[in-house]
Amino acid sequence: MNRIKKAHITTLFLLLFFGGISFAQERGNEIKKILEQKSNFTPEQIQTVLALLDSADKKGLPVEFLINRVKEGIARKVNFQSIIKVINQKIEKLELADSLLKDCVEKGIKVKNINYARQVLGELLERGLSEDDFKDLSNLAVLRKMDLEELTKVSEVLVELMERRIPLGYAKEVIALALIKKMNVKRIEKTAKLFLEAKMMHIRPEEAKEMIVEGINKGRSFRRMRDNIEEIAVSEEIERRRKIGEERREISEELKERGWEEGERRRRGRER
């Protein structure tokens, strides 16, 4: 049974079980009207979308966030199958985010706005944050007595480094150490992003990690850590240019030698 057939059966089940679409009438009518007027979806497909939104609403998930994603898809002329896939993926991540947030509350982490936190964490999970990595950070957040807003900001820093192709292990090591050393969130963000500055200076991630870790352990300021990275970058650039110069000189000498040998062969040929 293919995915679309399953979606249709799910729709019929939801409609029979719940007796029709029941999430807030105004929101339901709004998205239904958009789907009818701006998409080429069949009535059955429209009901499938509405049923998914209704189900998410009953679970306490941020349905407005999902509605906005549907609107964006319709505006970009995305087909029905793709929209259903995206909505299902987002619901899955929001449900996981909800579970992780409940775990945070049980650990004693303060949550100011649970709906907003769920949405932000859901997006981070979609971007590649793993359940285990978030739990590791949340355990450190408990020790630091951080609230959820601070925890999600730190998690976002980790995700950004991952997206910029900084090895996960190196990024986690630096962020975990910064949390243990009781750095505030703003300083953690600046310190972790030294990886990106080092990358632009062509310093290997492993070398950058070692310098950042050393700087954190020795209590160096952000400016001092950045200066150290710049110093290493300059020295490595000087060494790189020196090697290039040596290679060019070797090539030049070889060419000169070959030129001399060729000249000698020509001279001998003329003498004959």
Buried (B, 14 or more C-beta within 10 A) or exposed (E): EEEBEEBBEBBBEBBEEBEEBEBEEEBBEEBBEBBEEEBEBEEEBBBBBBBBBBBBBEEEBBBEBBBEBBBEBBEEEBEBEEBBBBBBBBBEBBBBBBEBBEBBEEEEBEBEEBEBBBBBBBBBBBBEBEEEBBEBBBEBBEEBEBBBBBBBBBBBBBBBBBEEEBBEEBBBBBBBBBBEBEBEBEBBBBBBBBBBBBBEBEBEBEEBBEBBBEBBEEEBEBEEBBEBBBEBBEEBEEEEEEEEEEEEEEEEEEEEEEEEEEEEEEEEEEEE
